[in-house]
Structures are given as C-alpha cells and as structure tokens.
Amino acid sequence: MGANQLIGVEVSPARMELAKKLGLADHVLAADDNALEQILATTGGHSVEKSVDTSASGPGQLAIRAARSWGKTAFVGEGGVCNFAPSADIIHGQKTIYGSWVTSTWRMEALVERIVRWGIRPDALVTDTFSLQNADKAFALMAAGESGKVGVVFD
C-alpha cells in the first residue's frame, strides 16, 4: 500500500521467527531498550512516516516515538495502558494518533481484494487451533503471547 519498507518490532522471539519465516517485514527487531535506536538506524535517522501499535501496552509509546515529525500512528490493540509525554512525543513533532477498532465496509472490501491479488495467506499466521471445548486453553496460549494467531474451530 505504498510502503518502501516494513519494520516489525516484537517482544516474543517465537513471533519474531514466525515473522521472518513468513517474510512479513523487511526488518524484524526485538522490542527492547534499543528498538528506537535500531529503527532510526534502519531509516537513516529519518524515523517512520506511519506506525501501528497492536500491543495495547507500554511498548505502544515506541510507535509514537518512532514516527517522524508530522507522522501518523494508529493504535489498534485493545486493553493495557500506554504512557507518553504529550509535548515531547506528540505536540512538538506535530504527530497524529488514530484509534481504530474496525475498518469501514468499503475499506475492508478493498483490503480483502488486495490480499487475494497479492497472494497473501493470512492463514499462515495461525499456529494453533483448538476445539470450542478447549477454548480455555486457546485463551491461555494467546495470553502467554508466545504463539502466532490462535483459532477456535467449530467441527
């Protein structure tokens, strides 16, 4: 959708390996204290034009801080708390933050069409499936954060 390069930042080594294996990003970085420095090095010190936070937690501030001046950040993860300094992290850089729970129907249609046209296989992200009777185990695995997408399937 116009991106020159995709940079993924992840806390889980297992998910980092999955992202690399599936070619989901040009650069997969660990979500550690050096992540911002690594993003800056990857972009030649320019930061990113757009960032997305799916964590809904403290690391979300990285998405804001990694955005360049006049950059845009979307928060799509639910729950958790993200702390940031309004002046330093947003106002002085003229940054915009969006929150999005779902996309519009027309945009969803366009995204699905692109997924098909580009040969993207979202099912490859599903690393574990559980029956409805084992939904509690599925939620426990998801909460542990050490898997790809988890599916509850109906027989």
N, C-alpha and C positions, 0 to 999 in steps of 0.2 A: 504494500500500500504506500510505496514511496520511500520507505526507509533505506538508507545506504548500508547500515549495519545494525544488527540487533545485539544488545548486550543483556545477558541474563545474570541475575545475582540470586544466589540460593544458599540457604542455611544447611540443607541436607546434602551430604556427599552422595548419597544414593540418587537423589533427584538431579544433582549436577551431572552424574554419569549418564542418567537417562536423557537429559537434555543434549549432552554431547553425542550420545549414540544416535539419537533421532535427528540431529542437526537442527535443533530448534533455535539456536542463536549462533552468531558469529564468534562471540566470546562468552564464556560461562565463568563467572567469578564467584568466589566464596564471599558470603555475607559476613565479613569480619571487619575489624577496625581499619583495614587497608582498602576496603572496597571503593570508597570515594576516590582515593589516590589512583587506584587501578583504572577506574572509569575515566578520570582526567587524562591518564597516560594513553589510554586506548583512543581517546578522541583528540589527541594532540593538545590537550588543555582547554578545549572548547566546551566541554560538558555536552549534554544531550539536548536535543530540541524538544523531545517528548519522552515522558516516562510514565510507567504504570506501576502502581503498588497493588499487589494481590495479597499481601500478608495480613493486613488489618492489625498491625502491631508496631512496636517500636521501630523496627527497621524501615518502616514507611517513610521516616524522615530522610532516608537515603534517596528515595525517589525525588523528593523536593530539592534536596541539596545538590543532586547530580544534574538537575535541569539548569540550562544556561539562562542568562538574563532573557526575559520575555518568553521563557519556555513554559510548557504546559505539562501538568501532572494529573493523571486520573487515578482515583482510588476506587477499586472495585471489590476489595476484600471486606468481609463483614466481621464485626466483633473487634476486640482488642482496643488499644489506645496508642495513639501516635503523638509524640510531643515534638514541637518545633518552636523556633523563635520567630514570631511574625516579621519583625523588622529585618533581621539578618537573612532569614530563609526565604521570605516571600516578597515583602514590600520593596526592599532596596533593589531586588532583581526584577521587579515588575512581573512576577510569575503568576500564573493562573492555575488554580487547583479545581478539578472537577470531581464530583462524586457520581458514580453510576451504578445503579442496582441491576438494571436490564437495559437492553438497547431497544430502539423502536422497531416495529414490524418491518418497515421498508428497509432499514439498515440490516436487520437480521437476514432478510432475503438476499441482499447484496453480499453479505458475508458468506452465507451458505453457497451461493453461486461461485464465489471465488475459491472456497475450499475445494469444491468439485473441479473447477477449471485448473487450479494449481496442483491438483493431485495430493492435497494434504490429507493425511489419515489421522483424525483425532482419536480414533480407536486405539492407536499405538500408544497413547498416553495411559491407557487403562492397564495397570499392572496386576490388579487383584479384583476378583469378583466373588460375591457372596450371595447365598440364597437369602430370601426375606427372613427365614428363620434364624439366620446368623447375622442379622443387621447390626446387632450389638458389637460383634467382632469387627464388622466393617467400619463402624464409627470409631472404635478403639484404634484401629490401624490408621484411619485418617487423622485422628487427634495426635498420634505419635509423630506424624509428619515425615515419615521415612518411606513413603511409597509414592507411586505416581497417582493417577486418578483411581478411585475405588468405585466399583459398580455394584449395586444391589440388583440382582436379576430375578425376574419372575419366570418360573418354569411354565 
